[in-house]
Amino acid sequence: MDKNALHNLIGIVSQESILFNDTVANNIALSNPKASRDLIIKASKVANAYEFIEKLPNGFDENIGDGGNKLSGGQKQRLSIARVVLKNPPIMILDEATSALDTESEKLVQEALENIMKNRTSILIAHRLSTIQKADIIVVMKHGKIIERGDHNELIEQNGEYKKLIDMQSFQ
């Protein structure tokens, strides 16, 4: 398969948002430079980013600084999600997309992720198990090997490593 063709099928939201010293709109449109302002706004709404963007002094035309340093962690993640929404790929890879967020930001980002995961193949890599509990199939790995597989309820019933991890995170 052609590498560029494969790349075009995949959207990635990673732990560290990759943002540029440019406007909000241009950072979102990076995945689709020809996108209209209307499509950029729609993507921001799906990503739960529209409200905070509208409160910025220049809205979608606000420069966000190097690496998005004028934004909070949750705002950066939601812009990254909006970029992927605009790309609209059939395959999503979410690599620790909520790990560096506070509880309030995590809730907003989690809602945005659930919005974009509908009707597409999504691969979630997470240590926060709240991120993956609604997945159709959860694969538990230890030392590079698959040790359990199933949905949340099946893995709880197995009373194995996944259940131990859930219990430990519930306890904290």
Rosetta silent file (secondary structure, phi, psi, omega in degrees, C-alpha in Angstrom):
SEQUENCE: MDKNALHNLIGIVSQESILFNDTVANNIALSNPKASRDLIIKASKVANAYEFIEKLPNGFDENIGDGGNKLSGGQKQRLSIARVVLKNPPIMILDEATSALDTESEKLVQEALENIMKNRTSILIAHRLSTIQKADIIVVMKHGKIIERGDHNELIEQNGEYKKLIDMQSFQ
SCORE:     score description
SCORE:     0.000 S_00000001
   1 L     0.000  141.905  177.225    0.000    0.000    0.000 S_00000001
   2 L   -64.902  131.153 -176.210    1.183    3.502   -0.765 S_00000001
   3 H   -60.108  -41.099  179.169    2.411    5.194    2.419 S_00000001
   4 H   -66.525  -37.970  178.094    0.610    8.484    1.657 S_00000001
   5 H   -63.498  -42.914  177.578   -2.648    6.657    0.962 S_00000001
   6 H   -63.571  -44.150  179.470   -2.361    4.876    4.322 S_00000001
   7 H   -57.940  -38.692 -179.549   -1.519    8.151    6.076 S_00000001
   8 H   -69.184  -17.362  179.238   -4.660    9.738    4.645 S_00000001
   9 H   -86.938  -10.279 -171.151   -6.799    6.983    6.216 S_00000001
  10 E  -118.447  138.166  171.800   -5.545    7.615    9.744 S_00000001
  11 E  -119.912  137.673 -176.661   -6.109   10.413   12.249 S_00000001
  12 E  -123.864  132.445  168.920   -4.018   10.618   15.413 S_00000001
  13 E  -119.759  113.593 -176.472   -4.647   12.392   18.706 S_00000001
  14 E  -104.649  176.009 -179.597   -1.616   11.968   20.926 S_00000001
  15 L   -60.785  -42.727  178.875   -0.785   12.860   24.507 S_00000001
  16 L   -98.632  118.812  177.836    1.149   15.931   23.376 S_00000001
  17 L   -70.194  135.772  176.833   -0.807   18.276   21.133 S_00000001
  18 L  -103.715  104.213 -178.142    1.140   19.415   18.102 S_00000001
  19 L  -126.996  156.965 -174.471    0.148   23.015   17.511 S_00000001
  20 L  -119.400  158.807  179.328    1.823   25.847   15.646 S_00000001
  21 L   -72.283   78.180 -174.511    2.366   29.567   16.188 S_00000001
  22 L  -155.802 -173.395 -179.104   -0.621   30.449   14.035 S_00000001
  23 E   -76.638  162.619  174.521   -4.347   31.095   14.331 S_00000001
  24 H   -56.118  -49.345 -177.379   -6.863   28.707   15.824 S_00000001
  25 H   -58.968  -44.960 -178.961   -8.476   28.263   12.396 S_00000001
  26 H   -67.863  -33.249  176.852   -5.176   27.466   10.667 S_00000001
  27 H   -67.575  -38.689  177.212   -4.218   24.962   13.361 S_00000001
  28 H   -69.639  -42.584 -175.212   -7.523   23.136   12.908 S_00000001
  29 H   -75.106   -0.456  179.800   -7.334   23.349    9.097 S_00000001
  30 H   -55.525  -34.038 -179.330   -3.878   21.783    9.025 S_00000001
  31 H   -80.108  -14.126 -178.641   -5.513   18.434    8.216 S_00000001
  32 L  -154.738   77.851 -173.471   -7.588   19.974    5.419 S_00000001
  33 L   -58.129  -21.055 -179.021   -6.118   23.309    4.227 S_00000001
  34 L   -91.794    4.713 -176.919   -8.956   23.885    1.744 S_00000001
  35 L   -64.728  141.871  176.496  -11.664   23.595    4.424 S_00000001
  36 L   -75.066  162.818  177.256  -14.199   26.399    4.621 S_00000001
  37 H   -60.090  -36.816  179.822  -14.656   28.428    7.803 S_00000001
  38 H   -61.286  -42.974  178.081  -18.037   26.721    8.209 S_00000001
  39 H   -67.134  -37.212  177.645  -16.413   23.250    8.241 S_00000001
  40 H   -63.366  -42.845  178.941  -13.764   24.459   10.706 S_00000001
  41 H   -64.437  -43.802  178.558  -16.512   25.761   13.021 S_00000001
  42 H   -60.881  -42.623  178.813  -18.451   22.482   12.745 S_00000001
  43 H   -62.687  -39.805 -179.882  -15.304   20.496   13.608 S_00000001
  44 H   -65.859  -33.586  178.401  -14.685   22.728   16.632 S_00000001
  45 H   -68.665  -43.500  178.022  -18.233   22.087   17.863 S_00000001
  46 H   -60.689  -35.574 -177.357  -17.837   18.299   17.605 S_00000001
  47 L   -85.577    7.601 -177.316  -14.557   18.622   19.546 S_00000001
  48 L    56.848   36.032 -179.284  -16.164   20.708   22.332 S_00000001
  49 L  -110.839  -16.949 -172.536  -13.822   23.565   21.420 S_00000001
  50 H   -57.019  -45.227 -175.592  -16.228   26.114   19.934 S_00000001
  51 H   -61.924  -45.050 -179.065  -17.228   27.783   23.202 S_00000001
  52 H   -72.131  -31.929  178.880  -13.698   28.527   24.382 S_00000001
  53 H   -64.436  -43.865 -179.147  -12.635   29.623   20.883 S_00000001
  54 H   -62.824  -24.931  179.797  -15.488   32.118   20.688 S_00000001
  55 H   -83.799  -11.643  177.186  -14.331   33.632   24.017 S_00000001
  56 L   -68.060  148.327 -176.926  -10.830   34.314   22.687 S_00000001
  57 L   -51.759  -39.141 -179.769  -10.268   38.001   21.799 S_00000001
  58 L  -113.505   17.530  177.883  -10.061   37.236   18.070 S_00000001
  59 H    53.645 -128.764 -177.941  -12.014   33.966   18.064 S_00000001
  60 H   -68.421  -14.228  179.260  -10.873   31.655   15.282 S_00000001
  61 H   -96.685    6.924  178.399   -8.352   34.298   14.161 S_00000001
  62 L   -72.698  132.132  174.181   -6.551   34.332   17.538 S_00000001
  63 E   -78.908  131.260 -174.131   -2.862   33.393   17.388 S_00000001
  64 L   -97.978    1.065  177.199   -2.258   30.635   19.942 S_00000001
  65 L    80.708  173.047  179.231    1.530   31.033   20.285 S_00000001
  66 H   -58.402  124.000  178.433    4.341   28.500   19.979 S_00000001
  67 H    63.487   15.960 -178.340    2.979   25.037   20.648 S_00000001
  68 H    74.368   28.463 -173.316   -0.328   26.587   21.664 S_00000001
  69 L   -66.111   -6.808  175.845    1.277   28.094   24.793 S_00000001
  70 L   -89.628    0.794 -176.545   -1.577   30.605   25.162 S_00000001
  71 L  -116.441  159.608  173.992   -4.024   27.735   25.763 S_00000001
  72 L   -77.072  168.728  178.407   -4.688   25.276   28.586 S_00000001
  73 H   -59.224  -43.089  179.503   -3.930   21.565   28.177 S_00000001
  74 H   -65.771  -38.326  178.366   -7.601   20.753   27.618 S_00000001
  75 H   -65.965  -41.038  177.809   -7.983   23.502   25.035 S_00000001
  76 H   -60.638  -45.759 -178.955   -4.919   22.241   23.149 S_00000001
  77 H   -62.419  -41.306 -178.994   -6.303   18.694   23.110 S_00000001
  78 H   -67.108  -32.108  173.257   -9.682   19.868   21.852 S_00000001
  79 H   -67.022  -40.187  177.169   -7.993   21.759   18.983 S_00000001
  80 H   -62.489  -39.533  178.200   -6.090   18.579   18.095 S_00000001
  81 H   -67.042  -41.868  178.126   -9.371   16.680   18.142 S_00000001
  82 H   -59.397  -38.481  178.269  -11.038   19.334   15.960 S_00000001
  83 H   -60.942  -43.155 -179.757   -8.198   18.895   13.453 S_00000001
  84 H   -69.955  -38.455  177.179   -8.867   15.157   13.296 S_00000001
  85 H   -58.856  -43.480 -179.740  -12.635   15.730   13.052 S_00000001
  86 H   -63.963  -36.901  177.734  -12.015   17.981   10.057 S_00000001
  87 H   -67.108  -37.665  178.126   -9.849   15.307    8.438 S_00000001
  88 L    56.618   54.238 -178.727  -12.625   12.737    9.046 S_00000001
  89 L   -80.282  154.180  177.869  -10.454    9.617    8.676 S_00000001
  90 L   -74.995  -17.023 -179.335  -11.923    6.095    8.821 S_00000001
  91 E  -124.489  128.419  178.762   -9.260    5.023   11.357 S_00000001
  92 E  -114.494  137.100  171.250   -8.506    6.882   14.597 S_00000001
  93 E  -119.473  120.170 -179.697   -5.526    6.328   16.873 S_00000001
  94 E  -114.760  105.067 -174.485   -5.876    7.905   20.304 S_00000001
  95 E  -104.493   98.059  179.258   -2.604    7.643   22.183 S_00000001
  96 L    52.838   43.572 -172.853   -3.053    8.690   25.820 S_00000001
  97 L   -66.637  -17.365 -179.650   -5.245   11.549   24.602 S_00000001
  98 L  -117.468    5.840 -169.820   -6.551   12.408   28.103 S_00000001
  99 L   -67.138  -29.064 -174.930   -3.563   11.536   30.291 S_00000001
 100 L  -101.155   20.041 -172.724   -2.265   15.053   30.962 S_00000001
 101 L  -107.983  152.596  172.224   -5.613   16.673   31.710 S_00000001
 102 L   -75.643  170.993 -172.910   -7.382   17.783   34.860 S_00000001
 103 H   -59.619  -43.766 -178.215  -10.761   16.197   35.655 S_00000001
 104 H   -65.923  -44.813  178.429  -12.893   18.941   34.077 S_00000001
 105 H   -65.114  -39.551 -179.886  -10.846   19.035   30.870 S_00000001
 106 H   -59.598  -40.779  179.927  -10.787   15.231   30.717 S_00000001
 107 H   -61.719  -46.330  179.896  -14.595   15.152   30.782 S_00000001
 108 H   -65.185  -42.648  179.518  -14.865   17.601   27.866 S_00000001
 109 H   -67.186  -40.277  178.943  -12.149   15.844   25.874 S_00000001
 110 H   -60.914  -42.158  176.920  -13.702   12.427   26.600 S_00000001
 111 H   -62.023  -42.131  179.195  -17.060   13.659   25.260 S_00000001
 112 H   -63.613  -42.084  179.130  -15.320   14.990   22.149 S_00000001
 113 H   -63.321  -41.910  178.449  -13.518   11.685   21.623 S_00000001
 114 H   -62.020  -36.472  177.546  -16.774    9.757   21.948 S_00000001
 115 H   -62.105  -42.991 -174.571  -18.288   12.053   19.302 S_00000001
 116 H   -85.204  -15.656 -179.226  -15.521   11.358   16.790 S_00000001
 117 H   -82.223  -11.799 -179.731  -15.189    7.627   17.439 S_00000001
 118 L   -62.146  134.335  174.158  -18.725    6.915   16.232 S_00000001
 119 L    60.759   34.773  174.705  -18.863    4.861   13.026 S_00000001
 120 L  -153.190  159.666  176.238  -15.113    4.429   12.614 S_00000001
 121 E   -76.937  126.037 -178.965  -12.352    2.096   13.708 S_00000001
 122 E  -127.275  132.283  176.424  -10.664    3.537   16.774 S_00000001
 123 E  -113.087  117.223 -178.753   -7.540    2.302   18.499 S_00000001
 124 E  -108.809  129.357  175.325   -7.157    3.686   22.017 S_00000001
 125 E  -112.821  118.077 -172.999   -3.918    3.463   23.944 S_00000001
 126 L  -154.200  147.513  169.043   -4.557    4.379   27.565 S_00000001
 127 L  -101.666  -29.327  173.799   -3.570    3.922   31.155 S_00000001
 128 L   -76.992  110.454 -172.925   -6.648    5.794   32.418 S_00000001
 129 H   -71.695  -17.922  175.870   -9.197    3.050   32.116 S_00000001
 130 H   -60.989  -25.957 -179.452  -12.129    5.485   32.066 S_00000001
 131 H   -68.173  -29.103 -170.568  -10.990    6.266   28.522 S_00000001
 132 L  -113.760   -1.245 -172.481  -11.564    2.731   27.251 S_00000001
 133 L   -60.173  -25.937 -179.231  -14.475    1.316   29.256 S_00000001
 134 L   -92.410    3.867 -178.104  -16.973    1.757   26.408 S_00000001
 135 L   -66.249  147.866  176.962  -14.744    0.058   23.810 S_00000001
 136 L   -66.369  -42.118  179.274  -16.106   -2.961   21.938 S_00000001
 137 L  -133.792  128.314  176.159  -12.877   -4.869   22.500 S_00000001
 138 E  -112.239  130.182  178.223  -10.261   -4.138   25.148 S_00000001
 139 E  -112.301  121.525  179.104   -6.858   -5.766   24.823 S_00000001
 140 E   -99.411  126.293 -179.533   -4.775   -5.911   28.017 S_00000001
 141 E  -116.890  146.990  176.370   -1.052   -6.160   27.464 S_00000001
 142 E  -144.187  127.311 -178.325    1.718   -6.936   29.917 S_00000001
 143 L    52.989   38.888  175.997    5.410   -7.064   29.036 S_00000001
 144 L    79.111    5.607 -179.007    4.504   -6.739   25.338 S_00000001
 145 E  -121.069  144.651  175.861    2.131   -9.724   25.302 S_00000001
 146 E   -74.867  124.658 -179.808   -1.660   -9.851   25.142 S_00000001
 147 E  -113.925  -19.453  177.399   -2.906  -11.371   28.392 S_00000001
 148 E  -150.594  153.722  179.249   -6.645  -10.589   28.231 S_00000001
 149 E  -152.660  137.916  178.211   -9.203   -9.598   25.636 S_00000001
 150 E   158.325 -175.726  174.186  -12.906   -8.727   25.814 S_00000001
 151 L   -87.057  177.066 -175.189  -15.288   -5.881   26.584 S_00000001
 152 H   -54.744  -50.491 -176.688  -15.330   -4.132   29.973 S_00000001
 153 H   -64.641  -41.240  178.662  -17.915   -6.427   31.559 S_00000001
 154 H   -62.315  -41.055 -178.800  -16.286   -9.616   30.279 S_00000001
 155 H   -70.568  -34.169  175.207  -12.913   -8.541   31.633 S_00000001
 156 H   -63.796  -44.591  179.653  -14.385   -7.646   35.017 S_00000001
 157 H   -62.597  -31.855  179.453  -15.991  -11.111   35.178 S_00000001
 158 H   -67.492  -21.089  176.708  -12.644  -12.752   34.347 S_00000001
 159 L    56.648   39.766 -177.933  -11.293  -11.224   37.570 S_00000001
 160 L  -107.454 -143.072 -176.032   -7.803  -10.934   36.051 S_00000001
 161 H   -62.660  -41.484  179.563   -5.299   -8.150   35.416 S_00000001
 162 H   -60.300  -45.542  179.282   -7.885   -5.728   33.989 S_00000001
 163 H   -60.775  -41.102  178.131  -10.056   -6.101   37.101 S_00000001
 164 H   -61.354  -43.195 -179.960   -6.997   -5.452   39.285 S_00000001
 165 H   -64.454  -42.331  177.789   -6.226   -2.285   37.322 S_00000001
 166 H   -61.203  -46.272 -179.423   -9.836   -1.078   37.609 S_00000001
 167 H   -61.128  -41.915 -179.787   -9.811   -1.731   41.355 S_00000001
 168 H   -65.521  -41.023 -179.645   -6.516    0.148   41.781 S_00000001
 169 H   -73.143  -29.897  177.470   -7.761    3.179   39.809 S_00000001
 170 H   -70.797  -31.278 -176.689  -11.079    3.184   41.671 S_00000001
 171 H   -72.844  -30.765 -174.192   -9.226    3.155   44.975 S_00000001
 172 L   -70.369    0.000    0.000   -7.121    6.281   44.203 S_00000001
